[in-house]
Amino acid sequence: MPWYAWLILIVALGSIIGGLMMLRDTAKKLPLTDEQLRRIHERNAEMDIKEKQDE
């Protein structure tokens, strides 16, 4: 493989890895209230029950 193909490959991989690292660094948790968390957990439990009934 010619040198410029290796260069393009290295630049592409560096760009992908750099983008993923930047995405990880800028990710933030959602500030949810206790009420919102409770409703989310209730919905998840309901969906689990429905999935078990469908099987």
mmCIF file as gemmi writes it, N, C-alpha and C atoms, coordinates in Angstrom:
data_model
loop_
_atom_site.group_PDB
_atom_site.id
_atom_site.type_symbol
_atom_site.label_atom_id
_atom_site.label_alt_id
_atom_site.label_comp_id
_atom_site.label_asym_id
_atom_site.label_entity_id
_atom_site.label_seq_id
_atom_site.pdbx_PDB_ins_code
_atom_site.Cartn_x
_atom_site.Cartn_y
_atom_site.Cartn_z
_atom_site.occupancy
_atom_site.B_iso_or_equiv
_atom_site.pdbx_formal_charge
_atom_site.auth_seq_id
_atom_site.auth_asym_id
_atom_site.pdbx_PDB_model_num
ATOM 1 N N . MET Axp A 1 ? 0.861 -1.175 0 1 0 ? 1 A 1
ATOM 2 C CA . MET Axp A 1 ? 0 0 0 1 0 ? 1 A 1
ATOM 3 C C . MET Axp A 1 ? 0.911 1.244 0 1 0 ? 1 A 1
ATOM 4 N N . PRO Axp A 2 ? 0.614 2.196 -0.854 1 0 ? 2 A 1
ATOM 5 C CA . PRO Axp A 2 ? 1.466 3.396 -0.913 1 0 ? 2 A 1
ATOM 6 C C . PRO Axp A 2 ? 1.361 4.228 0.363 1 0 ? 2 A 1
ATOM 7 N N . TRP Axp A 3 ? 2.342 5.085 0.559 1 0 ? 3 A 1
ATOM 8 C CA . TRP Axp A 3 ? 2.43 5.877 1.794 1 0 ? 3 A 1
ATOM 9 C C . TRP Axp A 3 ? 1.23 6.769 1.988 1 0 ? 3 A 1
ATOM 10 N N . TYR Axp A 4 ? 0.687 7.325 0.896 1 0 ? 4 A 1
ATOM 11 C CA . TYR Axp A 4 ? -0.446 8.255 1.034 1 0 ? 4 A 1
ATOM 12 C C . TYR Axp A 4 ? -1.717 7.52 1.44 1 0 ? 4 A 1
ATOM 13 N N . ALA Axp A 5 ? -1.85 6.252 1.111 1 0 ? 5 A 1
ATOM 14 C CA . ALA Axp A 5 ? -3.003 5.468 1.557 1 0 ? 5 A 1
ATOM 15 C C . ALA Axp A 5 ? -2.93 5.265 3.068 1 0 ? 5 A 1
ATOM 16 N N . TRP Axp A 6 ? -1.726 4.989 3.578 1 0 ? 6 A 1
ATOM 17 C CA . TRP Axp A 6 ? -1.548 4.858 5.022 1 0 ? 6 A 1
ATOM 18 C C . TRP Axp A 6 ? -1.86 6.172 5.726 1 0 ? 6 A 1
ATOM 19 N N . LEU Axp A 7 ? -1.429 7.288 5.102 1 0 ? 7 A 1
ATOM 20 C CA . LEU Axp A 7 ? -1.682 8.602 5.682 1 0 ? 7 A 1
ATOM 21 C C . LEU Axp A 7 ? -3.183 8.877 5.773 1 0 ? 7 A 1
ATOM 22 N N . ILE Axp A 8 ? -3.909 8.579 4.709 1 0 ? 8 A 1
ATOM 23 C CA . ILE Axp A 8 ? -5.365 8.777 4.703 1 0 ? 8 A 1
ATOM 24 C C . ILE Axp A 8 ? -6.021 7.892 5.763 1 0 ? 8 A 1
ATOM 25 N N . LEU Axp A 9 ? -5.565 6.658 5.878 1 0 ? 9 A 1
ATOM 26 C CA . LEU Axp A 9 ? -6.113 5.731 6.867 1 0 ? 9 A 1
ATOM 27 C C . LEU Axp A 9 ? -5.864 6.24 8.296 1 0 ? 9 A 1
ATOM 28 N N . ILE Axp A 10 ? -4.672 6.719 8.558 1 0 ? 10 A 1
ATOM 29 C CA . ILE Axp A 10 ? -4.347 7.237 9.895 1 0 ? 10 A 1
ATOM 30 C C . ILE Axp A 10 ? -5.172 8.481 10.208 1 0 ? 10 A 1
ATOM 31 N N . VAL Axp A 11 ? -5.323 9.386 9.24 1 0 ? 11 A 1
ATOM 32 C CA . VAL Axp A 11 ? -6.115 10.591 9.454 1 0 ? 11 A 1
ATOM 33 C C . VAL Axp A 11 ? -7.577 10.232 9.714 1 0 ? 11 A 1
ATOM 34 N N . ALA Axp A 12 ? -8.112 9.273 8.968 1 0 ? 12 A 1
ATOM 35 C CA . ALA Axp A 12 ? -9.504 8.868 9.152 1 0 ? 12 A 1
ATOM 36 C C . ALA Axp A 12 ? -9.714 8.25 10.538 1 0 ? 12 A 1
ATOM 37 N N . LEU Axp A 13 ? -8.837 7.355 10.942 1 0 ? 13 A 1
ATOM 38 C CA . LEU Axp A 13 ? -8.962 6.738 12.26 1 0 ? 13 A 1
ATOM 39 C C . LEU Axp A 13 ? -8.797 7.774 13.368 1 0 ? 13 A 1
ATOM 40 N N . GLY Axp A 14 ? -7.856 8.697 13.205 1 0 ? 14 A 1
ATOM 41 C CA . GLY Axp A 14 ? -7.67 9.747 14.193 1 0 ? 14 A 1
ATOM 42 C C . GLY Axp A 14 ? -8.896 10.632 14.318 1 0 ? 14 A 1
ATOM 43 N N . SER Axp A 15 ? -9.53 10.915 13.189 1 0 ? 15 A 1
ATOM 44 C CA . SER Axp A 15 ? -10.738 11.735 13.193 1 0 ? 15 A 1
ATOM 45 C C . SER Axp A 15 ? -11.883 11.026 13.916 1 0 ? 15 A 1
ATOM 46 N N . ILE Axp A 16 ? -12.041 9.741 13.665 1 0 ? 16 A 1
ATOM 47 C CA . ILE Axp A 16 ? -13.101 8.968 14.316 1 0 ? 16 A 1
ATOM 48 C C . ILE Axp A 16 ? -12.857 8.888 15.821 1 0 ? 16 A 1
ATOM 49 N N . ILE Axp A 17 ? -11.649 8.552 16.204 1 0 ? 17 A 1
ATOM 50 C CA . ILE Axp A 17 ? -11.331 8.416 17.632 1 0 ? 17 A 1
ATOM 51 C C . ILE Axp A 17 ? -11.435 9.765 18.334 1 0 ? 17 A 1
ATOM 52 N N . GLY Axp A 18 ? -10.96 10.823 17.689 1 0 ? 18 A 1
ATOM 53 C CA . GLY Axp A 18 ? -11.057 12.158 18.279 1 0 ? 18 A 1
ATOM 54 C C . GLY Axp A 18 ? -12.501 12.589 18.462 1 0 ? 18 A 1
ATOM 55 N N . GLY Axp A 19 ? -13.347 12.304 17.474 1 0 ? 19 A 1
ATOM 56 C CA . GLY Axp A 19 ? -14.764 12.644 17.586 1 0 ? 19 A 1
ATOM 57 C C . GLY Axp A 19 ? -15.441 11.896 18.715 1 0 ? 19 A 1
ATOM 58 N N . LEU Axp A 20 ? -15.128 10.615 18.862 1 0 ? 20 A 1
ATOM 59 C CA . LEU Axp A 20 ? -15.709 9.832 19.956 1 0 ? 20 A 1
ATOM 60 C C . LEU Axp A 20 ? -15.251 10.33 21.321 1 0 ? 20 A 1
ATOM 61 N N . MET Axp A 21 ? -13.986 10.711 21.424 1 0 ? 21 A 1
ATOM 62 C CA . MET Axp A 21 ? -13.487 11.213 22.705 1 0 ? 21 A 1
ATOM 63 C C . MET Axp A 21 ? -14.119 12.564 23.044 1 0 ? 21 A 1
ATOM 64 N N . MET Axp A 22 ? -14.314 13.415 22.038 1 0 ? 22 A 1
ATOM 65 C CA . MET Axp A 22 ? -14.95 14.704 22.283 1 0 ? 22 A 1
ATOM 66 C C . MET Axp A 22 ? -16.41 14.507 22.686 1 0 ? 22 A 1
ATOM 67 N N . LEU Axp A 23 ? -17.083 13.563 22.059 1 0 ? 23 A 1
ATOM 68 C CA . LEU Axp A 23 ? -18.464 13.264 22.408 1 0 ? 23 A 1
ATOM 69 C C . LEU Axp A 23 ? -18.565 12.775 23.847 1 0 ? 23 A 1
ATOM 70 N N . ARG Axp A 24 ? -17.641 11.922 24.249 1 0 ? 24 A 1
ATOM 71 C CA . ARG Axp A 24 ? -17.627 11.421 25.622 1 0 ? 24 A 1
ATOM 72 C C . ARG Axp A 24 ? -17.392 12.544 26.629 1 0 ? 24 A 1
ATOM 73 N N . ASP Axp A 25 ? -16.497 13.461 26.299 1 0 ? 25 A 1
ATOM 74 C CA . ASP Axp A 25 ? -16.172 14.554 27.22 1 0 ? 25 A 1
ATOM 75 C C . ASP Axp A 25 ? -17.307 15.553 27.369 1 0 ? 25 A 1
ATOM 76 N N . THR Axp A 26 ? -18.114 15.729 26.322 1 0 ? 26 A 1
ATOM 77 C CA . THR Axp A 26 ? -19.178 16.734 26.377 1 0 ? 26 A 1
ATOM 78 C C . THR Axp A 26 ? -20.519 16.156 26.83 1 0 ? 26 A 1
ATOM 79 N N . ALA Axp A 27 ? -20.572 14.848 27.036 1 0 ? 27 A 1
ATOM 80 C CA . ALA Axp A 27 ? -21.829 14.23 27.471 1 0 ? 27 A 1
ATOM 81 C C . ALA Axp A 27 ? -22.136 14.652 28.904 1 0 ? 27 A 1
ATOM 82 N N . LYS Axp A 28 ? -23.41 14.975 29.149 1 0 ? 28 A 1
ATOM 83 C CA . LYS Axp A 28 ? -23.835 15.397 30.482 1 0 ? 28 A 1
ATOM 84 C C . LYS Axp A 28 ? -25.056 14.577 30.893 1 0 ? 28 A 1
ATOM 85 N N . LYS Axp A 29 ? -25.186 14.365 32.177 1 0 ? 29 A 1
ATOM 86 C CA . LYS Axp A 29 ? -26.362 13.668 32.677 1 0 ? 29 A 1
ATOM 87 C C . LYS Axp A 29 ? -27.548 14.621 32.668 1 0 ? 29 A 1
ATOM 88 N N . LEU Axp A 30 ? -28.731 14.07 32.456 1 0 ? 30 A 1
ATOM 89 C CA . LEU Axp A 30 ? -29.938 14.877 32.485 1 0 ? 30 A 1
ATOM 90 C C . LEU Axp A 30 ? -30.351 15.14 33.928 1 0 ? 30 A 1
ATOM 91 N N . PRO Axp A 31 ? -30.589 16.38 34.278 1 0 ? 31 A 1
ATOM 92 C CA . PRO Axp A 31 ? -31.042 16.666 35.645 1 0 ? 31 A 1
ATOM 93 C C . PRO Axp A 31 ? -32.533 16.346 35.782 1 0 ? 31 A 1
ATOM 94 N N . LEU Axp A 32 ? -32.848 15.181 36.323 1 0 ? 32 A 1
ATOM 95 C CA . LEU Axp A 32 ? -34.233 14.752 36.488 1 0 ? 32 A 1
ATOM 96 C C . LEU Axp A 32 ? -34.645 14.881 37.95 1 0 ? 32 A 1
ATOM 97 N N . THR Axp A 33 ? -35.89 15.232 38.145 1 0 ? 33 A 1
ATOM 98 C CA . THR Axp A 33 ? -36.414 15.297 39.503 1 0 ? 33 A 1
ATOM 99 C C . THR Axp A 33 ? -36.747 13.882 39.98 1 0 ? 33 A 1
ATOM 100 N N . ASP Axp A 34 ? -36.981 13.742 41.271 1 0 ? 34 A 1
ATOM 101 C CA . ASP Axp A 34 ? -37.341 12.43 41.817 1 0 ? 34 A 1
ATOM 102 C C . ASP Axp A 34 ? -38.648 11.927 41.215 1 0 ? 34 A 1
ATOM 103 N N . GLU Axp A 35 ? -39.586 12.838 40.967 1 0 ? 35 A 1
ATOM 104 C CA . GLU Axp A 35 ? -40.875 12.464 40.367 1 0 ? 35 A 1
ATOM 105 C C . GLU Axp A 35 ? -40.673 11.908 38.955 1 0 ? 35 A 1
ATOM 106 N N . GLN Axp A 36 ? -39.828 12.56 38.167 1 0 ? 36 A 1
ATOM 107 C CA . GLN Axp A 36 ? -39.578 12.089 36.803 1 0 ? 36 A 1
ATOM 108 C C . GLN Axp A 36 ? -38.905 10.724 36.824 1 0 ? 36 A 1
ATOM 109 N N . LEU Axp A 37 ? -37.938 10.535 37.714 1 0 ? 37 A 1
ATOM 110 C CA . LEU Axp A 37 ? -37.273 9.235 37.819 1 0 ? 37 A 1
ATOM 111 C C . LEU Axp A 37 ? -38.251 8.139 38.218 1 0 ? 37 A 1
ATOM 112 N N . ARG Axp A 38 ? -39.156 8.45 39.143 1 0 ? 38 A 1
ATOM 113 C CA . ARG Axp A 38 ? -40.141 7.465 39.58 1 0 ? 38 A 1
ATOM 114 C C . ARG Axp A 38 ? -41.033 7.065 38.416 1 0 ? 38 A 1
ATOM 115 N N . ARG Axp A 39 ? -41.498 8.057 37.621 1 0 ? 39 A 1
ATOM 116 C CA . ARG Axp A 39 ? -42.354 7.745 36.481 1 0 ? 39 A 1
ATOM 117 C C . ARG Axp A 39 ? -41.624 6.913 35.43 1 0 ? 39 A 1
ATOM 118 N N . ILE Axp A 40 ? -40.347 7.198 35.221 1 0 ? 40 A 1
ATOM 119 C CA . ILE Axp A 40 ? -39.561 6.424 34.263 1 0 ? 40 A 1
ATOM 120 C C . ILE Axp A 40 ? -39.439 4.975 34.727 1 0 ? 40 A 1
ATOM 121 N N . HIS Axp A 41 ? -39.161 4.778 36 1 0 ? 41 A 1
ATOM 122 C CA . HIS Axp A 41 ? -39.04 3.419 36.536 1 0 ? 41 A 1
ATOM 123 C C . HIS Axp A 41 ? -40.379 2.677 36.454 1 0 ? 41 A 1
ATOM 124 N N . GLU Axp A 42 ? -41.478 3.382 36.7 1 0 ? 42 A 1
ATOM 125 C CA . GLU Axp A 42 ? -42.793 2.744 36.592 1 0 ? 42 A 1
ATOM 126 C C . GLU Axp A 42 ? -43.063 2.318 35.155 1 0 ? 42 A 1
ATOM 127 N N . ARG Axp A 43 ? -42.765 3.185 34.192 1 0 ? 43 A 1
ATOM 128 C CA . ARG Axp A 43 ? -42.979 2.84 32.779 1 0 ? 43 A 1
ATOM 129 C C . ARG Axp A 43 ? -42.116 1.659 32.37 1 0 ? 43 A 1
ATOM 130 N N . ASN Axp A 44 ? -40.877 1.633 32.824 1 0 ? 44 A 1
ATOM 131 C CA . ASN Axp A 44 ? -40 0.504 32.496 1 0 ? 44 A 1
ATOM 132 C C . ASN Axp A 44 ? -40.547 -0.797 33.062 1 0 ? 44 A 1
ATOM 133 N N . ALA Axp A 45 ? -41.063 -0.748 34.287 1 0 ? 45 A 1
ATOM 134 C CA . ALA Axp A 45 ? -41.635 -1.943 34.897 1 0 ? 45 A 1
ATOM 135 C C . ALA Axp A 45 ? -42.867 -2.403 34.113 1 0 ? 45 A 1
ATOM 136 N N . GLU Axp A 46 ? -43.705 -1.448 33.688 1 0 ? 46 A 1
ATOM 137 C CA . GLU Axp A 46 ? -44.888 -1.798 32.895 1 0 ? 46 A 1
ATOM 138 C C . GLU Axp A 46 ? -44.484 -2.435 31.567 1 0 ? 46 A 1
ATOM 139 N N . MET Axp A 47 ? -43.472 -1.886 30.925 1 0 ? 47 A 1
ATOM 140 C CA . MET Axp A 47 ? -43.026 -2.445 29.646 1 0 ? 47 A 1
ATOM 141 C C . MET Axp A 47 ? -42.446 -3.84 29.832 1 0 ? 47 A 1
ATOM 142 N N . ASP Axp A 48 ? -41.727 -4.079 30.936 1 0 ? 48 A 1
ATOM 143 C CA . ASP Axp A 48 ? -41.199 -5.411 31.208 1 0 ? 48 A 1
ATOM 144 C C . ASP Axp A 48 ? -42.33 -6.419 31.378 1 0 ? 48 A 1
ATOM 145 N N . ILE Axp A 49 ? -43.381 -6.011 32.071 1 0 ? 49 A 1
ATOM 146 C CA . ILE Axp A 49 ? -44.527 -6.902 32.272 1 0 ? 49 A 1
ATOM 147 C C . ILE Axp A 49 ? -45.193 -7.207 30.931 1 0 ? 49 A 1
ATOM 148 N N . LYS Axp A 50 ? -45.381 -6.187 30.092 1 0 ? 50 A 1
ATOM 149 C CA . LYS Axp A 50 ? -46.006 -6.397 28.782 1 0 ? 50 A 1
ATOM 150 C C . LYS Axp A 50 ? -45.155 -7.32 27.91 1 0 ? 50 A 1
ATOM 151 N N . GLU Axp A 51 ? -43.833 -7.147 27.951 1 0 ? 51 A 1
ATOM 152 C CA . GLU Axp A 51 ? -42.963 -8.006 27.158 1 0 ? 51 A 1
ATOM 153 C C . GLU Axp A 51 ? -43.033 -9.447 27.613 1 0 ? 51 A 1
ATOM 154 N N . LYS Axp A 52 ? -43.1 -9.668 28.916 1 0 ? 52 A 1
ATOM 155 C CA . LYS Axp A 52 ? -43.203 -11.04 29.418 1 0 ? 52 A 1
ATOM 156 C C . LYS Axp A 52 ? -44.536 -11.666 29.019 1 0 ? 52 A 1
ATOM 157 N N . GLN Axp A 53 ? -45.618 -10.863 28.995 1 0 ? 53 A 1
ATOM 158 C CA . GLN Axp A 53 ? -46.908 -11.383 28.592 1 0 ? 53 A 1
ATOM 159 C C . GLN Axp A 53 ? -46.932 -11.727 27.11 1 0 ? 53 A 1
ATOM 160 N N . ASP Axp A 54 ? -46.229 -10.951 26.298 1 0 ? 54 A 1
ATOM 161 C CA . ASP Axp A 54 ? -46.186 -11.201 24.849 1 0 ? 54 A 1
ATOM 162 C C . ASP Axp A 54 ? -45.408 -12.477 24.512 1 0 ? 54 A 1
ATOM 163 N N . GLU Axp A 55 ? -44.475 -12.854 25.356 1 0 ? 55 A 1
ATOM 164 C CA . GLU Axp A 55 ? -43.678 -14.057 25.083 1 0 ? 55 A 1
ATOM 165 C C . GLU Axp A 55 ? -44.448 -15.261 25.406 1 0 ? 55 A 1
